[in-house]
Amino acid sequence: QYNATLYYEDSKFTARASVSYRGPFTDAGSGTGNIFEGYSAITNVDASVRYKVTDYLELSVEGTNLTDAYRERWVDIGTRRNYENNHFGRTILVGARIKM
């Protein structure tokens, strides 16, 4: 497993990009009679940008799971048959912050 983040900031602009990797792993014995179950490797990428337009207005964009990665769960360690395919989707948030 590894995580890495790049970050930049000045008086008006902030940017962040993060990558998280988790390798494949065996979770537990299976309750379905199969031999073990586990998860395939997954890589997630997130990023955000903020821009201070004035002292009173800041704009932002943030994205999570930018590669739209699926989490795959398998059963039977010998064949790794697909058991579950979780799709959490990509999320993009756009915002504005106003100081009064």
PASEBA-1860 file (N, C-alpha, C; in nm, 3 decimals):
! residues 100
1> QYNATLYY> 0.085/-0.117/0.000/0.000/0.000/0.000/0.089/0.123/0.000 ~ 0.051/0.224/-0.078/0.122/0.351/-0.073/0.027/0.466/-0.101 ~ 0.067/0.582/-0.054/-0.007/0.706/-0.075/0.095/0.814/-0.110 ~ 0.056/0.904/-0.199/0.142/1.017/-0.234/0.054/1.138/-0.260 ~ 0.101/1.254/-0.215/0.027/1.379/-0.235/0.123/1.488/-0.279 ~ 0.083/1.562/-0.381/0.155/1.682/-0.424/0.069/1.802/-0.387 ~ 0.133/1.905/-0.336/0.057/2.020/-0.287/0.130/2.148/-0.327 ~ 0.053/2.247/-0.371/0.109/2.378/-0.403/0.015/2.484/-0.347
9> EDSKFTAR> 0.075/2.590/-0.292/-0.008/2.699/-0.239/0.067/2.831/-0.250 ~ -0.004/2.934/-0.293/0.047/3.070/-0.284/-0.067/3.157/-0.233 ~ -0.055/3.288/-0.242/-0.156/3.376/-0.182/-0.293/3.368/-0.249 ~ -0.300/3.324/-0.374/-0.428/3.318/-0.446/-0.469/3.178/-0.490 ~ -0.374/3.087/-0.504/-0.400/2.959/-0.569/-0.353/2.843/-0.483 ~ -0.436/2.739/-0.474/-0.401/2.617/-0.403/-0.436/2.498/-0.492 ~ -0.346/2.401/-0.500/-0.372/2.280/-0.578/-0.320/2.159/-0.501 ~ -0.395/2.049/-0.508/-0.355/1.925/-0.441/-0.392/1.808/-0.531
17> ASVSYRGP> -0.304/1.711/-0.543/-0.332/1.587/-0.615/-0.281/1.471/-0.530 ~ -0.364/1.368/-0.515/-0.328/1.254/-0.432/-0.353/1.124/-0.507 ~ -0.264/1.028/-0.483/-0.278/0.893/-0.538/-0.268/0.796/-0.422 ~ -0.359/0.699/-0.421/-0.358/0.596/-0.318/-0.366/0.460/-0.387 ~ -0.275/0.369/-0.352/-0.273/0.235/-0.410/-0.282/0.132/-0.298 ~ -0.368/0.036/-0.317/-0.375/-0.078/-0.226/-0.366/-0.204/-0.309 ~ -0.267/-0.284/-0.283/-0.246/-0.407/-0.358/-0.350/-0.512/-0.325 ~ -0.350/-0.620/-0.400/-0.447/-0.727/-0.374/-0.421/-0.791/-0.238
25> FTDAGSGT> -0.528/-0.836/-0.172/-0.509/-0.902/-0.043/-0.620/-1.003/-0.018 ~ -0.586/-1.103/0.062/-0.682/-1.204/0.104/-0.743/-1.156/0.234 ~ -0.876/-1.159/0.240/-0.949/-1.104/0.354/-0.976/-1.209/0.461 ~ -1.037/-1.320/0.425/-1.079/-1.417/0.527/-1.124/-1.546/0.461 ~ -1.151/-1.644/0.545/-1.214/-1.765/0.496/-1.355/-1.731/0.450 ~ -1.402/-1.800/0.350/-1.532/-1.769/0.292/-1.644/-1.843/0.364 ~ -1.756/-1.776/0.383/-1.874/-1.837/0.442/-1.955/-1.915/0.341 ~ -1.912/-1.914/0.215/-1.988/-1.982/0.109/-1.928/-2.117/0.073
33> GNIFEGYS> -1.829/-2.164/0.148/-1.767/-2.292/0.120/-1.649/-2.283/0.025 ~ -1.620/-2.166/-0.027/-1.503/-2.147/-0.113/-1.379/-2.129/-0.025 ~ -1.264/-2.144/-0.086/-1.140/-2.131/-0.010/-1.093/-1.986/-0.017 ~ -1.110/-1.916/0.089/-1.070/-1.776/0.105/-1.141/-1.680/0.009 ~ -1.137/-1.555/0.044/-1.189/-1.447/-0.041/-1.101/-1.326/-0.019 ~ -1.104/-1.233/-0.114/-1.019/-1.116/-0.101/-1.054/-1.009/-0.202 ~ -0.964/-0.914/-0.218/-0.987/-0.798/-0.304/-0.871/-0.782/-0.402 ~ -0.903/-0.737/-0.522/-0.801/-0.705/-0.622/-0.738/-0.570/-0.590
41> AITNVDAS> -0.627/-0.540/-0.654/-0.559/-0.411/-0.634/-0.647/-0.297/-0.684 ~ -0.632/-0.180/-0.622/-0.708/-0.062/-0.663/-0.620/0.062/-0.647 ~ -0.634/0.154/-0.741/-0.565/0.283/-0.734/-0.670/0.393/-0.743 ~ -0.666/0.486/-0.649/-0.758/0.600/-0.648/-0.679/0.729/-0.665 ~ -0.734/0.821/-0.744/-0.672/0.951/-0.768/-0.773/1.059/-0.732 ~ -0.732/1.154/-0.649/-0.815/1.267/-0.608/-0.738/1.396/-0.637 ~ -0.809/1.505/-0.660/-0.743/1.634/-0.683/-0.837/1.748/-0.645 ~ -0.778/1.862/-0.611/-0.858/1.981/-0.583/-0.780/2.106/-0.621
49> VRYKVTDY> -0.855/2.209/-0.657/-0.798/2.339/-0.693/-0.885/2.447/-0.630 ~ -0.821/2.547/-0.570/-0.893/2.663/-0.515/-0.827/2.790/-0.568 ~ -0.911/2.888/-0.597/-0.858/3.015/-0.646/-0.928/3.129/-0.572 ~ -0.848/3.216/-0.511/-0.900/3.331/-0.438/-0.914/3.447/-0.537 ~ -1.037/3.475/-0.577/-1.065/3.580/-0.675/-1.045/3.718/-0.612 ~ -1.104/3.736/-0.494/-1.090/3.859/-0.416/-1.077/3.818/-0.269 ~ -1.067/3.917/-0.181/-1.066/3.886/-0.037/-1.198/3.826/0.009 ~ -1.302/3.840/-0.071/-1.436/3.796/-0.032/-1.488/3.677/-0.112
57> LELSVEGT> -1.420/3.637/-0.219/-1.470/3.529/-0.305/-1.359/3.428/-0.338 ~ -1.389/3.301/-0.312/-1.297/3.192/-0.345/-1.375/3.086/-0.424 ~ -1.318/3.039/-0.535/-1.379/2.936/-0.618/-1.301/2.806/-0.603 ~ -1.371/2.693/-0.612/-1.302/2.565/-0.595/-1.362/2.456/-0.683 ~ -1.277/2.359/-0.716/-1.317/2.237/-0.786/-1.245/2.122/-0.717 ~ -1.319/2.017/-0.687/-1.261/1.900/-0.621/-1.312/1.774/-0.689 ~ -1.223/1.681/-0.713/-1.262/1.554/-0.774/-1.210/1.437/-0.695 ~ -1.295/1.337/-0.673/-1.253/1.214/-0.606/-1.275/1.096/-0.700
65> NLTDAYRE> -1.192/0.996/-0.686/-1.195/0.877/-0.772/-1.194/0.917/-0.920 ~ -1.101/1.002/-0.957/-1.096/1.056/-1.093/-1.077/0.950/-1.201 ~ -1.017/0.837/-1.168/-1.000/0.730/-1.265/-1.121/0.637/-1.270 ~ -1.222/0.666/-1.189/-1.346/0.588/-1.185/-1.318/0.439/-1.157 ~ -1.230/0.413/-1.061/-1.187/0.277/-1.030/-1.298/0.195/-0.963 ~ -1.303/0.068/-0.996/-1.395/-0.027/-0.934/-1.320/-0.104/-0.826 ~ -1.391/-0.143/-0.720/-1.333/-0.232/-0.620/-1.385/-0.372/-0.648 ~ -1.296/-0.464/-0.677/-1.335/-0.601/-0.713/-1.304/-0.696/-0.598
73> RWVDIGTR> -1.405/-0.774/-0.561/-1.391/-0.874/-0.456/-1.401/-1.012/-0.521 ~ -1.320/-1.107/-0.476/-1.320/-1.239/-0.536/-1.330/-1.347/-0.429 ~ -1.367/-1.469/-0.472/-1.368/-1.587/-0.386/-1.284/-1.695/-0.451 ~ -1.237/-1.787/-0.370/-1.158/-1.902/-0.413/-1.020/-1.859/-0.459 ~ -0.926/-1.866/-0.368/-0.792/-1.813/-0.393/-0.724/-1.873/-0.516 ~ -0.758/-1.995/-0.552/-0.696/-2.058/-0.667/-0.741/-2.000/-0.800 ~ -0.868/-1.967/-0.813/-0.922/-1.917/-0.941/-0.960/-1.769/-0.937 ~ -0.975/-1.715/-0.818/-1.015/-1.574/-0.801/-1.139/-1.540/-0.883
81> RNYENNHF> -1.245/-1.612/-0.858/-1.372/-1.587/-0.927/-1.435/-1.458/-0.874 ~ -1.484/-1.375/-0.965/-1.545/-1.248/-0.926/-1.668/-1.272/-0.839 ~ -1.673/-1.204/-0.726/-1.781/-1.221/-0.630/-1.861/-1.092/-0.615 ~ -1.793/-0.981/-0.625/-1.856/-0.851/-0.603/-1.779/-0.747/-0.682 ~ -1.849/-0.656/-0.743/-1.785/-0.550/-0.820/-1.846/-0.418/-0.774 ~ -1.777/-0.347/-0.685/-1.831/-0.222/-0.630/-1.790/-0.104/-0.716 ~ -1.888/-0.024/-0.754/-1.861/0.096/-0.833/-1.911/0.217/-0.755 ~ -1.818/0.294/-0.704/-1.853/0.412/-0.624/-1.862/0.537/-0.710
89> GRTILVGA> -1.805/0.531/-0.830/-1.816/0.642/-0.925/-1.719/0.755/-0.898 ~ -1.711/0.841/-0.996/-1.630/0.962/-0.991/-1.718/1.074/-0.935 ~ -1.662/1.158/-0.851/-1.737/1.271/-0.796/-1.661/1.400/-0.824 ~ -1.730/1.497/-0.882/-1.673/1.630/-0.907/-1.760/1.732/-0.833 ~ -1.698/1.810/-0.749/-1.768/1.914/-0.673/-1.714/2.051/-0.715 ~ -1.803/2.143/-0.740/-1.767/2.280/-0.776/-1.827/2.371/-0.670 ~ -1.749/2.466/-0.620/-1.800/2.549/-0.513/-1.752/2.693/-0.519 ~ -1.820/2.774/-0.442/-1.783/2.914/-0.424/-1.799/2.946/-0.276
97> RIKM> -1.703/3.018/-0.221/-1.710/3.060/-0.081/-1.709/3.211/-0.078 ~ -1.807/3.267/-0.011/-1.821/3.413/-0.002/-1.808/3.454/0.144 ~ -1.717/3.548/0.172/-1.703/3.605/0.306/-1.784/3.733/0.312 ~ -1.853/3.751/0.421/-1.933/3.872/0.436/-1.881/3.955/0.549
END
